[in-house]
Amino acid sequence: MIYLDHDNADVVLVIRGLNLAKESDYAVLLDNKLGQTTFDGGYVHNGLLKAAKWVFDTECELLRDLVEMNPDYRLTFAGHSLGAGIVSLIVMYAVQNLDRLGNIERKRIRCFAMAPARCVSLNLAVRYADVINSIVLQDDFLPRTTTALEDVFKSIFCLPCLLCLMCVKDTCTLEEKMLKDPTRLYAPGRLYHIVERKPFRIGRFPPVVRTAVPVDGRFEHLVLSCNATSDHAIIWLERESQRALDLMLEKDRILEIPAQQRMQRQESIAREHSEEYEAALRRAVALEIPRAAPSPSYGTFVEVGKGESSSGSSSGTRSSLLSFKRMRERWDDFIERLFDVDESGRMVFKKSSST
């Protein structure tokens, strides 16, 4: 479904989740083998990529017309479950074909994937974190399951047994081995994890939203919970998301934050997200993730024009050197505040002023 959201200045494309009564939905999900399909230097789910390309090829002209008629609007993709995986891959495909959308800026494209299936390799999951946002409710099993979906649906009537076996397998697998597997698929983009239950506590609590661009620890292990399947339902996801939003709005109202400070806070959040994104890219390289990009060669935070490749590379080198210099200065300052050099030339902890 495509619609214009004039209130929020958005051109929105929405794709529904899995329909258990439609065989075609199963065909899309089950059309995949480990390491079968490559995309932009990584691996993706074959069936979901086919569906994403079909949707994009069918609707790109209409989307381009709407974007050109509304130059100040953003292009937003949203989906749940099956649809979340498809819209994630649509965005990735669209970013590679911006000319078919009227050369829209990458920063005007965004995606909200609710309870997505694992559909991209780790290097792609991190690289596209500036445009893809995945929302996961508490113990949702689908973003955590690495077992072939064919086996999941074959065992649908004994899903708890399958989840227990998967949990034991993931627990006994070294994380280093998981990270070095280039064909292993993950939930895409920046993760928003809604937590509204606590261990060994009864009932639901006010939801807390945690966000990050994780490299290691990206929902690597299943959670054995009686809510593992119900947390996948869009009705619970929507309800808890709305509760979390209402709590944040209520907090802002109570604090009576002035408009100027609110704008500054929004700018600082955008800056923090940018820094977190770049740190995740560096972390992926440090962990030797297969085919991980050392820096965002393209993206929302670093734009490189077609005719600026040579100058862009030199400026990128200068910026990386400056960044390293700043990090070194911060580290030196940190060491000076904590340590002193004694008479023998050894570093010792500074004594507190109280002593």
Contacts in CASP RR format, 6 or more apart in sequence:
PFRMAT RR
TARGET T0000
AUTHOR 0000-0000-0000
METHOD contacts of the structure
MODEL  1
MIYLDHDNADVVLVIRGLNLAKESDYAVLLDNKLGQTTFDGGYVHNGLLK
AAKWVFDTECELLRDLVEMNPDYRLTFAGHSLGAGIVSLIVMYAVQNLDR
LGNIERKRIRCFAMAPARCVSLNLAVRYADVINSIVLQDDFLPRTTTALE
DVFKSIFCLPCLLCLMCVKDTCTLEEKMLKDPTRLYAPGRLYHIVERKPF
RIGRFPPVVRTAVPVDGRFEHLVLSCNATSDHAIIWLERESQRALDLMLE
KDRILEIPAQQRMQRQESIAREHSEEYEAALRRAVALEIPRAAPSPSYGT
FVEVGKGESSSGSSSGTRSSLLSFKRMRERWDDFIERLFDVDESGRMVFK
KSSST
1 13 0 8 1.000
1 14 0 8 1.000
1 15 0 8 1.000
2 11 0 8 1.000
2 12 0 8 1.000
2 13 0 8 1.000
2 14 0 8 1.000
2 59 0 8 1.000
2 62 0 8 1.000
2 63 0 8 1.000
2 66 0 8 1.000
3 12 0 8 1.000
3 14 0 8 1.000
4 10 0 8 1.000
4 11 0 8 1.000
4 12 0 8 1.000
4 66 0 8 1.000
4 70 0 8 1.000
4 73 0 8 1.000
5 11 0 8 1.000
5 12 0 8 1.000
5 76 0 8 1.000
9 70 0 8 1.000
9 72 0 8 1.000
9 73 0 8 1.000
9 74 0 8 1.000
10 73 0 8 1.000
10 74 0 8 1.000
10 75 0 8 1.000
10 76 0 8 1.000
11 63 0 8 1.000
11 66 0 8 1.000
11 67 0 8 1.000
11 70 0 8 1.000
11 73 0 8 1.000
11 74 0 8 1.000
11 75 0 8 1.000
11 76 0 8 1.000
12 76 0 8 1.000
12 77 0 8 1.000
12 78 0 8 1.000
13 55 0 8 1.000
13 59 0 8 1.000
13 63 0 8 1.000
13 75 0 8 1.000
13 76 0 8 1.000
13 77 0 8 1.000
13 78 0 8 1.000
13 87 0 8 1.000
13 90 0 8 1.000
14 77 0 8 1.000
14 78 0 8 1.000
14 79 0 8 1.000
15 55 0 8 1.000
15 77 0 8 1.000
15 78 0 8 1.000
15 79 0 8 1.000
15 82 0 8 1.000
15 83 0 8 1.000
15 84 0 8 1.000
15 86 0 8 1.000
15 87 0 8 1.000
16 79 0 8 1.000
16 80 0 8 1.000
16 82 0 8 1.000
16 83 0 8 1.000
17 25 0 8 1.000
17 79 0 8 1.000
17 80 0 8 1.000
17 81 0 8 1.000
17 82 0 8 1.000
17 83 0 8 1.000
17 84 0 8 1.000
17 234 0 8 1.000
18 25 0 8 1.000
18 29 0 8 1.000
18 81 0 8 1.000
18 82 0 8 1.000
18 83 0 8 1.000
19 25 0 8 1.000
25 82 0 8 1.000
26 153 0 8 1.000
28 47 0 8 1.000
28 48 0 8 1.000
28 50 0 8 1.000
28 51 0 8 1.000
28 82 0 8 1.000
28 86 0 8 1.000
29 47 0 8 1.000
29 48 0 8 1.000
29 82 0 8 1.000
29 117 0 8 1.000
29 149 0 8 1.000
29 153 0 8 1.000
30 149 0 8 1.000
30 150 0 8 1.000
30 153 0 8 1.000
31 46 0 8 1.000
31 47 0 8 1.000
31 50 0 8 1.000
32 45 0 8 1.000
32 46 0 8 1.000
32 47 0 8 1.000
32 48 0 8 1.000
32 148 0 8 1.000
32 149 0 8 1.000
33 46 0 8 1.000
34 148 0 8 1.000
34 183 0 8 1.000
35 43 0 8 1.000
35 183 0 8 1.000
36 43 0 8 1.000
36 46 0 8 1.000
37 43 0 8 1.000
37 44 0 8 1.000
37 45 0 8 1.000
37 46 0 8 1.000
37 47 0 8 1.000
37 49 0 8 1.000
38 44 0 8 1.000
39 49 0 8 1.000
39 89 0 8 1.000
39 92 0 8 1.000
39 93 0 8 1.000
39 124 0 8 1.000
40 92 0 8 1.000
40 96 0 8 1.000
40 124 0 8 1.000
40 127 0 8 1.000
41 123 0 8 1.000
41 124 0 8 1.000
41 291 0 8 1.000
42 120 0 8 1.000
42 121 0 8 1.000
42 123 0 8 1.000
42 124 0 8 1.000
42 182 0 8 1.000
42 291 0 8 1.000
43 120 0 8 1.000
43 121 0 8 1.000
43 124 0 8 1.000
43 182 0 8 1.000
43 183 0 8 1.000
43 185 0 8 1.000
44 89 0 8 1.000
44 92 0 8 1.000
44 119 0 8 1.000
44 120 0 8 1.000
44 121 0 8 1.000
44 124 0 8 1.000
44 185 0 8 1.000
45 85 0 8 1.000
45 89 0 8 1.000
45 117 0 8 1.000
45 118 0 8 1.000
45 119 0 8 1.000
45 120 0 8 1.000
45 185 0 8 1.000
48 82 0 8 1.000
48 85 0 8 1.000
48 86 0 8 1.000
48 89 0 8 1.000
48 117 0 8 1.000
48 119 0 8 1.000
49 89 0 8 1.000
49 93 0 8 1.000
51 86 0 8 1.000
51 89 0 8 1.000
52 85 0 8 1.000
52 86 0 8 1.000
52 87 0 8 1.000
52 88 0 8 1.000
52 89 0 8 1.000
52 90 0 8 1.000
52 92 0 8 1.000
52 93 0 8 1.000
53 93 0 8 1.000
55 86 0 8 1.000
55 90 0 8 1.000
56 90 0 8 1.000
56 93 0 8 1.000
56 94 0 8 1.000
56 97 0 8 1.000
56 100 0 8 1.000
60 94 0 8 1.000
60 97 0 8 1.000
60 100 0 8 1.000
60 101 0 8 1.000
63 75 0 8 1.000
63 101 0 8 1.000
64 100 0 8 1.000
64 101 0 8 1.000
64 102 0 8 1.000
66 73 0 8 1.000
67 73 0 8 1.000
67 75 0 8 1.000
67 101 0 8 1.000
67 102 0 8 1.000
67 104 0 8 1.000
67 108 0 8 1.000
68 102 0 8 1.000
73 108 0 8 1.000
74 108 0 8 1.000
74 109 0 8 1.000
74 110 0 8 1.000
75 94 0 8 1.000
75 101 0 8 1.000
75 104 0 8 1.000
75 108 0 8 1.000
75 109 0 8 1.000
75 110 0 8 1.000
76 109 0 8 1.000
76 110 0 8 1.000
76 111 0 8 1.000
76 112 0 8 1.000
77 87 0 8 1.000
77 88 0 8 1.000
77 90 0 8 1.000
77 91 0 8 1.000
77 109 0 8 1.000
77 110 0 8 1.000
77 111 0 8 1.000
77 112 0 8 1.000
78 87 0 8 1.000
78 111 0 8 1.000
78 112 0 8 1.000
78 113 0 8 1.000
78 114 0 8 1.000
79 85 0 8 1.000
79 86 0 8 1.000
79 87 0 8 1.000
79 112 0 8 1.000
79 113 0 8 1.000
79 114 0 8 1.000
80 114 0 8 1.000
80 115 0 8 1.000
80 234 0 8 1.000
80 237 0 8 1.000
81 114 0 8 1.000
81 115 0 8 1.000
81 116 0 8 1.000
81 117 0 8 1.000
81 142 0 8 1.000
81 232 0 8 1.000
81 234 0 8 1.000
82 117 0 8 1.000
83 113 0 8 1.000
83 116 0 8 1.000
84 113 0 8 1.000
84 114 0 8 1.000
84 115 0 8 1.000
84 116 0 8 1.000
84 117 0 8 1.000
84 134 0 8 1.000
85 113 0 8 1.000
85 116 0 8 1.000
85 117 0 8 1.000
85 119 0 8 1.000
85 188 0 8 1.000
87 111 0 8 1.000
87 112 0 8 1.000
87 113 0 8 1.000
88 111 0 8 1.000
88 113 0 8 1.000
88 116 0 8 1.000
88 119 0 8 1.000
88 120 0 8 1.000
88 128 0 8 1.000
88 132 0 8 1.000
88 134 0 8 1.000
88 188 0 8 1.000
88 189 0 8 1.000
89 119 0 8 1.000
89 120 0 8 1.000
90 111 0 8 1.000
91 109 0 8 1.000
91 110 0 8 1.000
91 111 0 8 1.000
91 128 0 8 1.000
91 131 0 8 1.000
91 132 0 8 1.000
92 120 0 8 1.000
92 124 0 8 1.000
92 128 0 8 1.000
92 132 0 8 1.000
92 188 0 8 1.000
94 100 0 8 1.000
94 101 0 8 1.000
94 109 0 8 1.000
95 106 0 8 1.000
95 109 0 8 1.000
95 128 0 8 1.000
95 131 0 8 1.000
95 298 0 8 1.000
95 299 0 8 1.000
98 104 0 8 1.000
98 106 0 8 1.000
105 303 0 8 1.000
106 130 0 8 1.000
106 131 0 8 1.000
106 298 0 8 1.000
106 299 0 8 1.000
106 300 0 8 1.000
106 303 0 8 1.000
107 299 0 8 1.000
107 300 0 8 1.000
107 303 0 8 1.000
109 131 0 8 1.000
110 131 0 8 1.000
110 132 0 8 1.000
110 133 0 8 1.000
111 131 0 8 1.000
111 132 0 8 1.000
111 133 0 8 1.000
112 133 0 8 1.000
112 135 0 8 1.000
113 132 0 8 1.000
113 133 0 8 1.000
113 134 0 8 1.000
113 135 0 8 1.000
113 187 0 8 1.000
113 188 0 8 1.000
113 189 0 8 1.000
114 134 0 8 1.000
114 135 0 8 1.000
114 234 0 8 1.000
114 237 0 8 1.000
115 135 0 8 1.000
115 136 0 8 1.000
115 137 0 8 1.000
115 140 0 8 1.000
115 142 0 8 1.000
115 143 0 8 1.000
115 231 0 8 1.000
115 232 0 8 1.000
115 234 0 8 1.000
115 237 0 8 1.000
116 134 0 8 1.000
116 142 0 8 1.000
116 143 0 8 1.000
116 187 0 8 1.000
116 188 0 8 1.000
117 142 0 8 1.000
117 143 0 8 1.000
117 149 0 8 1.000
117 187 0 8 1.000
118 142 0 8 1.000
118 143 0 8 1.000
118 145 0 8 1.000
118 146 0 8 1.000
118 185 0 8 1.000
118 186 0 8 1.000
118 187 0 8 1.000
119 185 0 8 1.000
119 187 0 8 1.000
119 188 0 8 1.000
120 128 0 8 1.000
120 185 0 8 1.000
120 186 0 8 1.000
120 188 0 8 1.000
121 182 0 8 1.000
121 183 0 8 1.000
121 184 0 8 1.000
121 185 0 8 1.000
121 186 0 8 1.000
121 290 0 8 1.000
121 291 0 8 1.000
122 179 0 8 1.000
122 184 0 8 1.000
122 186 0 8 1.000
122 215 0 8 1.000
122 218 0 8 1.000
122 284 0 8 1.000
122 289 0 8 1.000
122 290 0 8 1.000
122 292 0 8 1.000
123 182 0 8 1.000
123 284 0 8 1.000
123 289 0 8 1.000
123 290 0 8 1.000
123 291 0 8 1.000
123 292 0 8 1.000
123 293 0 8 1.000
124 188 0 8 1.000
125 186 0 8 1.000
125 187 0 8 1.000
125 188 0 8 1.000
125 189 0 8 1.000
125 218 0 8 1.000
126 189 0 8 1.000
126 213 0 8 1.000
126 215 0 8 1.000
126 280 0 8 1.000
126 281 0 8 1.000
126 284 0 8 1.000
126 289 0 8 1.000
126 292 0 8 1.000
127 281 0 8 1.000
127 292 0 8 1.000
127 293 0 8 1.000
127 296 0 8 1.000
128 188 0 8 1.000
128 189 0 8 1.000
129 189 0 8 1.000
129 190 0 8 1.000
129 213 0 8 1.000
129 277 0 8 1.000
129 280 0 8 1.000
130 190 0 8 1.000
130 274 0 8 1.000
130 277 0 8 1.000
130 296 0 8 1.000
130 299 0 8 1.000
130 300 0 8 1.000
130 301 0 8 1.000
131 299 0 8 1.000
131 300 0 8 1.000
132 188 0 8 1.000
132 189 0 8 1.000
132 190 0 8 1.000
133 189 0 8 1.000
133 190 0 8 1.000
133 192 0 8 1.000
134 143 0 8 1.000
134 187 0 8 1.000
134 188 0 8 1.000
134 189 0 8 1.000
134 190 0 8 1.000
134 191 0 8 1.000
134 192 0 8 1.000
135 192 0 8 1.000
135 194 0 8 1.000
135 237 0 8 1.000
135 241 0 8 1.000
136 143 0 8 1.000
136 187 0 8 1.000
136 191 0 8 1.000
136 192 0 8 1.000
136 193 0 8 1.000
136 194 0 8 1.000
136 219 0 8 1.000
137 194 0 8 1.000
137 196 0 8 1.000
137 231 0 8 1.000
137 232 0 8 1.000
137 236 0 8 1.000
137 237 0 8 1.000
137 240 0 8 1.000
138 193 0 8 1.000
138 194 0 8 1.000
138 195 0 8 1.000
138 196 0 8 1.000
138 197 0 8 1.000
138 225 0 8 1.000
138 227 0 8 1.000
138 231 0 8 1.000
139 197 0 8 1.000
139 223 0 8 1.000
139 225 0 8 1.000
139 227 0 8 1.000
139 228 0 8 1.000
139 231 0 8 1.000
140 228 0 8 1.000
140 231 0 8 1.000
140 232 0 8 1.000
141 163 0 8 1.000
141 222 0 8 1.000
141 223 0 8 1.000
141 228 0 8 1.000
141 229 0 8 1.000
141 231 0 8 1.000
141 232 0 8 1.000
142 232 0 8 1.000
143 187 0 8 1.000
143 219 0 8 1.000
144 219 0 8 1.000
144 220 0 8 1.000
144 221 0 8 1.000
144 222 0 8 1.000
144 223 0 8 1.000
145 152 0 8 1.000
145 163 0 8 1.000
145 166 0 8 1.000
145 222 0 8 1.000
146 166 0 8 1.000
146 170 0 8 1.000
146 184 0 8 1.000
146 185 0 8 1.000
147 162 0 8 1.000
147 166 0 8 1.000
151 162 0 8 1.000
152 159 0 8 1.000
152 162 0 8 1.000
155 161 0 8 1.000
155 162 0 8 1.000
159 229 0 8 1.000
163 222 0 8 1.000
163 224 0 8 1.000
163 228 0 8 1.000
164 224 0 8 1.000
166 222 0 8 1.000
167 221 0 8 1.000
167 222 0 8 1.000
167 224 0 8 1.000
170 220 0 8 1.000
170 221 0 8 1.000
170 222 0 8 1.000
171 221 0 8 1.000
175 216 0 8 1.000
175 217 0 8 1.000
175 220 0 8 1.000
178 184 0 8 1.000
178 220 0 8 1.000
179 215 0 8 1.000
179 216 0 8 1.000
179 287 0 8 1.000
179 289 0 8 1.000
180 288 0 8 1.000
180 289 0 8 1.000
180 290 0 8 1.000
181 290 0 8 1.000
182 290 0 8 1.000
182 291 0 8 1.000
186 218 0 8 1.000
186 219 0 8 1.000
187 218 0 8 1.000
187 219 0 8 1.000
189 213 0 8 1.000
190 211 0 8 1.000
190 212 0 8 1.000
190 213 0 8 1.000
190 273 0 8 1.000
190 277 0 8 1.000
191 211 0 8 1.000
191 212 0 8 1.000
191 213 0 8 1.000
191 214 0 8 1.000
191 218 0 8 1.000
191 219 0 8 1.000
192 209 0 8 1.000
192 210 0 8 1.000
192 211 0 8 1.000
193 209 0 8 1.000
193 210 0 8 1.000
193 211 0 8 1.000
194 207 0 8 1.000
194 208 0 8 1.000
194 209 0 8 1.000
194 237 0 8 1.000
194 240 0 8 1.000
194 241 0 8 1.000
194 244 0 8 1.000
195 207 0 8 1.000
195 208 0 8 1.000
195 209 0 8 1.000
195 210 0 8 1.000
196 204 0 8 1.000
196 205 0 8 1.000
196 206 0 8 1.000
196 207 0 8 1.000
196 208 0 8 1.000
196 240 0 8 1.000
196 243 0 8 1.000
197 203 0 8 1.000
197 204 0 8 1.000
197 205 0 8 1.000
197 227 0 8 1.000
198 205 0 8 1.000
206 243 0 8 1.000
206 244 0 8 1.000
206 247 0 8 1.000
207 240 0 8 1.000
207 241 0 8 1.000
207 243 0 8 1.000
207 244 0 8 1.000
207 247 0 8 1.000
208 244 0 8 1.000
209 244 0 8 1.000
212 276 0 8 1.000
213 276 0 8 1.000
213 277 0 8 1.000
213 279 0 8 1.000
213 280 0 8 1.000
214 280 0 8 1.000
215 280 0 8 1.000
215 283 0 8 1.000
215 284 0 8 1.000
215 287 0 8 1.000
215 289 0 8 1.000
216 283 0 8 1.000
216 287 0 8 1.000
222 228 0 8 1.000
225 231 0 8 1.000
230 236 0 8 1.000
231 237 0 8 1.000
252 262 0 8 1.000
257 265 0 8 1.000
274 300 0 8 1.000
274 301 0 8 1.000
277 296 0 8 1.000
277 301 0 8 1.000
278 295 0 8 1.000
278 296 0 8 1.000
278 301 0 8 1.000
281 292 0 8 1.000
281 293 0 8 1.000
281 294 0 8 1.000
281 295 0 8 1.000
281 296 0 8 1.000
282 294 0 8 1.000
282 295 0 8 1.000
284 292 0 8 1.000
284 293 0 8 1.000
285 292 0 8 1.000
285 293 0 8 1.000
285 294 0 8 1.000
295 302 0 8 1.000
295 316 0 8 1.000
295 320 0 8 1.000
296 302 0 8 1.000
297 304 0 8 1.000
298 304 0 8 1.000
302 316 0 8 1.000
304 312 0 8 1.000
335 347 0 8 1.000
337 350 0 8 1.000
338 349 0 8 1.000
338 350 0 8 1.000
339 347 0 8 1.000
339 348 0 8 1.000
339 349 0 8 1.000
339 350 0 8 1.000
340 347 0 8 1.000
340 348 0 8 1.000
340 349 0 8 1.000
340 350 0 8 1.000
341 347 0 8 1.000
341 348 0 8 1.000
342 348 0 8 1.000
END
